[in-house]
Amino acid sequence: MPLPLYLLAVAVFAMGTSEFMLAGLLPDIASDLGVSVGSAGALTSAYAIGMIVGAPLTAGFARDRPGRTSLLGFVLVFSAAHVLGAVTGSFTVLFATRIVAALANAGFLAVALTTAAALVSPDRKGRALAVLLSGTTVATIAGVPGGSVLGTLLGWRAAFWAVAVLCLPAAIGILKAVPARPVPENAAGRPTLRAEFAQLRRGRLMLVMLLGALVNAATFGSFTFLAPVVTGTAGLGELWVPVVLVLFGTGSFAGVTLAGRLSDRRPGLVVAAGGPLLLLGWPALAVLAGKPAALLVLVFAQGALSFALGSTLITRVLYEAAGAPTMAGSYATVALNVGAAVGPLVAATTLGTGAGDLGPLWAAGLLVATALLVASPFREVLTTGRSDEVLR
């Protein structure tokens, strides 16, 4: 894989750390800025909504600009938003910086996905996507626990400063290594923005976006509420929470790496094998969560299966959106983040039921079951890179 892909993954790592680390920092932020923890939780929602809305808007804004210029600009804006967030004493300003950071993250990821696909041959999009998303999985392994530890030792502002500084080597790498392409490249044959948005009327594209969103909703809904399962149902101490999160992240890295080698040529195999296993894994985790050994094994397995299946479906979005060369990355970004936003909301509704802390795990199983039921009549969409079959 080309070196620029790994440099883009560094930026994705910084952005993933920022997106996920907030959960462990909310109590300190609330106390420092004089708001309730519930109000501080709105920072997470603001970020998710900014990602969903920002992906198509920022990708459309950047489509007539060189990819390197856009990527560099988004990284610098993202870093600046964290600097301002680290020094502000106003919750309102912090809230605004999270929206700006989300817009920059969405724009970066949308352009990076398109750039990554362009840096490799057409039949290696899955492997390129796997390298890019490895930044997110490494964030769950190292970035999120590291941010939480840094916040505990030095305060939440130190975690924001760390993310801002982490963006700088990524920016230098983009400037030095990402190829500069002139704005009018392939302009004569490139679809108009209206034509690229019109691709969203294609049933095949909307189907794989929906499936990707459902699987990622299951992933993020369960991941968000793993801590109460560890300390409550499993009866482990609080120090085990980062251990379990790291296990999940390690599994996700393994899953996205393996899927990257299969999702271009054998996506049907990933879905056919991984889908049922993922479906069985969530209720199995709910039933066996009281046994620490089983919990640890299943958390790793579910992390691997979730990201293997999720990344494969997001790769299908890039294939099905081939008619929207500058907007395809934004459609993949939307699918990812609709899942990231909806999943925790769905999971949260189960916490007040008889299922208690295990409710999010059962909800995750239901979301995966829905995805598999929706997908079952359209298996050919998931097994070919062609876009000429009829499902429109």
Disulfide bonds with the S-S distance in Angstrom:
none
